[in-house]
């Protein structure tokens, strides 16, 4: 059946039919040389910009509230984000080597059509998170408006109590949501400019906020002088829980990192920039968050961990031009931070994922707008009205994604030894390397469910069910348990029932290259003139890493 030309995602898919129509379009294909525009400094700017946001600012306070001292909580964040950096680099290297996105990467391990469930799962949560982050961005807009028009705080409310919001907050949300639509329009390879601007503006604003609060408090505040109150086993599990909270806050980015690294100029550009910037950027942001929150207790008699609450308090107690100017600039920086986080972690992720679900009619831009509409339709202010329950559900999401990460890492690095038959990732042929059984790799799904099941008791306890202390404590290790178990189960099943298209890493760094056979090794110095420029470029990239 033929549709109007404008309805198709791009010209590539108009003449495709059958299985291939479910696997290809311009946004899913490997990124060609001209669009590989992300160099090492772009990744530094990306993660530096991403590290300064409201969630990261507040996460250390939630760790302190478990009974750890401030320095113990800070160490938890360093350890947690350093662990996440390692996983981000592992997943990102796949995208940077073969220049393919997460939905295509997952086909190699879960199967051409088995990959649709992890992709659907990830895209749904990206849409939910988009709405939540946009709501927080709307709160920044409200502060900006109040800085210009103080009377805006007294704006009459036209919403009912049951709605869960009010007029002034809803206006701020709609403004932020509408402005975000502009950023969605631009191709992924070009939005690196947004992160470069954000990496300059937001750290300056954070530094001003940090110094401003210290000056008003005339010191660091009481929180940094409070010792930890836990000892023995509770103390250990508080540490584990603190580290896990950082990983849970980051697990979605571990999965979708190939969506960005596929635009890297070469694989080496994604290793050290990500490994170092994530650890340093997020660790320093957490330090600023704990110091500012501690200082706020001296200024107002209560610790205001949410930076937006503290800025609002500044406006409530001092309406001078200097205060309003400072609040406006810092609120603008936080709004820019939320925009960057929402585009990086949610819009592009959902865009890539939804595109893979219906590639004939959806591309990243169209899917990004669908994500924004779903984020609006879910009424995020209602989700946040019971923030503790919502946060529990979102944190528990790492339980489900850890198994996906375990399967993909095991498949690429251990089972296939870094080799992917690229053509077969886009071919619907039953003879293709990734067709498996009806397009589904049953080994991956067995490992996936085993990795989830081990954490189900702890997840039940997190949402209110009665569980033993042992099960509750195990849940502090939910990412590790899910990852390790799914990793080894998948590897074991592949040893018992081998999968096709597995490479061998030789001591001379020869690599698998033939796109039609399972395990053909081609050495760099044996390349013939008949090979295409694209093939040579791919081999150079892999050898460079």
C-alpha positions, 0 to 999 in steps of 0.5 A: 500500500502506497502512502503520500511521500511526506508520510514516510520517514525519508526517501530510503524507506519508500520502496522497502517492504517486508522485514527490511521495512522494519529495520532501516531508515536514514536515522538507523543506518550507520553514521557516514563520515560527514556526520561524525562531528563529535570530537573529544572536547564535544564529549567533555562539554556534553558530560560537563553540561549534563552533570550540573542539573537539579537531580544531581545537585540533590542526590547527595542530600538523600544519601546524608539523610540515611545517616552518613556524614557529608564526606561519606556521602560525597565518597559514595557519589565519587564511587557511584559515578566512577562506576557508571563512567566505566559502563558508559564507556563500555556501551559508548565504544560500540557506537563509536566503533560501528557508528550505530545507535542503541536500538541497532546495537541491541539487535546483535544480542536480543535479535532483530525483533527481540530487540524491540522489547528493550527498545520499547521499555527504554522509550516509554521511560524516556517519555515519562522522564521527559515530562518530569524533567520538563516540569522541573524546567518549568519551575526554573521559568517560574523563578525567572518570571518572579525575578522580573515581575515579583507580583507573579507569585500572587497570580490567581489560581484557576485550577482545581485542587484535584488537578495537582497544579496551579496556574503560575506553575502550569504557565512556567511548564508550558513555556519550558515545554514549548521552548524545548520543541525548538531544540528537538528540531535540530539533528543530533550531530548539531546539538553539540553546540547546545552542550558547549554553551551549557558547559560554559553558562551553567558552571559559572552560575553554579559557582556564583550560587555557591559563593553567594550562599557561603557569603550569606551564611558566613561559613559552611553550615552545620551539616558539614560538621555533623558526624555519621550516626550509623555503625556496623552493618547499617553503616555498610548498607547505607554506603551500598545504598548511596552508591546505588542511588548514583548508579540508578540515577544514571543507568538509562544513559549507560544504555543509550550512550551509543546514540551519541557516540556513533557521531564520534570522529573515532573510538578513542574520542569517547574513552578518556573524555567520558571516563574522567569528565563524568567522575569529576563533573558529577562529583563536584556538582554533588559537593556544591549541592551539599555545601549550599544545602548546609549553608541554607540551614544557617541562613533560613533555619532549615536545610533547603536541598532543592536549589529552586526552593532556596532561590525562591526563599531568596526572592521571598526575603529580599526583593532588591534588584541585585537579588532578583538579577542573581536569581534570574541568571541562576534560574536561567542556567538551571533551565538551560541545564534541564533542557540539556538533560532532557534532550540528551537523556530523554528526547534523543533516546526516545527518538532513536528508540521509537524510530526503531519501532516504526522506521518506515514512518518515524525518524528521530525528529518526529519521535522526539516530538512524540516523546514531548507530547507523551511527556505532556499527556502524562501530567507530570505534576500529578506524578510528582505529587507523590514524589517518594513513591514515584522516585522509588519506581524510577530508581527501581528501573535500574533493576530492569535495565541492568539485565539489558546492560549485562546481556549487551556487554557480554554479547559484544565483548566476550561472546563476539569479541568486538565483531558485528556483521553490520549488514546482517543487523539491517537484513531481514533474511532468515539466514542472517547472523542475528535472525536467531529463532523467529528474530529473537535470541532466546539466550538473551531473554533467559539471561534477561529474566534471570537478572530481573528475578533475583531483584524482584523480592527487593523491588517488592519491598521498595514499593511497600511489601514486607520482606526480610532484612536480607532481601532488603539489603540485597536490593542495595546491590540490585544493579550489580546482581542484575548485571553480573547474573545476566552477564554470566547466564548469557555467556554460559548459554552461548557456550552451550548453544553458540551464536553465529558471527563471533570474532577472534581477537588475535595478538596482532590486533587483526579483526573480523571484517567480512560482512557476509561470513561469520568469522573471517579475519582481515589484517590491516596490512592485507587490505586490498584496493577493492575494499571501499573507503568506508570499510577501511575507515571502520577498520582504522577506527577499530584498530585505533582503539 
